[in-house]
Amino acid sequence: PLEVIEPVSEHFRRILLRNNSGVNHLCYNVDDLPAAIAAMRDAGVRLGHVTPDGMVTLSHARMAYFNPEDTAGILIEFVEPRA
């Protein structure tokens, strides 16, 4: 499935639409975040965006953001939802 979102607050509007480039990032749901991160690392893609280590943990999910310098300028996010 493809999800298209619109920023719901002025704060996120400024962040997401600041350069008016269209796609902000691609997000993939994964079942095993450590394994998915390892596969990206093996392909030469580093963590590190949004937070210094690229990781975000919330009550409903764990997320990993990859360095756009390693992905042709596209921000890629992996999300492992929590039950």
C-alpha positions as CSV (number, residue, x, y, z in Angstrom):
1,P,0.0,0.0,0.0
2,L,1.0,3.6,-0.5
3,E,0.1,6.3,2.0
4,V,0.2,9.9,1.1
5,I,0.0,12.3,4.0
6,E,-0.5,16.0,4.5
7,P,1.2,17.9,7.4
8,V,-1.4,18.5,10.1
9,S,0.4,21.3,11.9
10,E,2.2,24.5,10.9
11,H,5.4,23.1,12.4
12,F,5.4,20.0,10.2
13,R,4.3,22.1,7.2
14,R,7.4,24.2,7.5
15,I,9.6,21.1,7.8
16,L,8.0,18.9,5.1
17,L,7.3,21.6,2.6
18,R,10.3,23.9,3.1
19,N,11.9,23.1,-0.3
20,N,8.7,22.2,-2.1
21,S,10.4,19.2,-3.6
22,G,7.5,16.8,-3.7
23,V,8.4,13.5,-1.9
24,N,9.7,14.0,1.6
25,H,10.6,10.4,2.4
26,L,9.8,6.8,1.8
27,C,8.7,4.6,4.8
28,Y,8.6,0.9,4.9
29,N,7.0,-1.3,7.6
30,V,9.4,-4.1,8.6
31,D,8.8,-7.1,10.9
32,D,12.4,-7.3,12.2
33,L,14.0,-3.8,12.5
34,P,17.5,-5.0,13.6
35,A,17.7,-7.4,10.6
36,A,16.4,-4.7,8.2
37,I,19.0,-2.3,9.5
38,A,21.7,-4.9,9.1
39,A,20.7,-5.5,5.5
40,M,20.9,-1.8,4.8
41,R,24.3,-1.5,6.6
42,D,25.6,-4.5,4.5
43,A,24.5,-2.5,1.4
44,G,26.6,0.5,2.6
45,V,23.7,2.6,3.9
46,R,24.3,4.3,7.2
47,L,21.8,5.2,9.9
48,G,21.7,8.9,10.9
49,H,18.9,11.3,10.2
50,V,16.2,12.9,12.4
51,T,18.3,11.9,15.5
52,P,22.1,11.5,15.7
53,D,21.9,7.7,15.5
54,G,18.9,7.6,13.2
55,M,16.7,5.7,15.8
56,V,13.4,6.8,17.2
57,T,11.4,4.7,19.8
58,L,7.8,5.5,20.6
59,S,5.2,3.6,22.4
60,H,3.6,2.3,19.2
61,A,6.7,1.7,17.0
62,R,10.5,1.7,16.6
63,M,11.8,3.6,13.6
64,A,15.2,3.9,11.8
65,Y,16.1,6.7,9.5
66,F,18.9,6.3,7.0
67,N,21.4,8.9,5.8
68,P,20.1,10.4,2.5
69,E,23.7,10.8,1.4
70,D,23.7,7.0,0.9
71,T,20.3,6.8,-0.9
72,A,20.6,9.2,-3.8
73,G,19.2,12.0,-1.6
74,I,16.0,10.2,-0.6
75,L,15.3,9.8,3.1
76,I,14.3,6.2,3.9
77,E,12.5,5.2,7.1
78,F,11.9,1.7,8.4
79,V,9.1,1.2,11.0
80,E,8.6,-1.8,13.2
81,P,5.1,-1.4,14.7
82,R,4.6,-2.7,18.2
83,A,1.6,-4.8,19.1
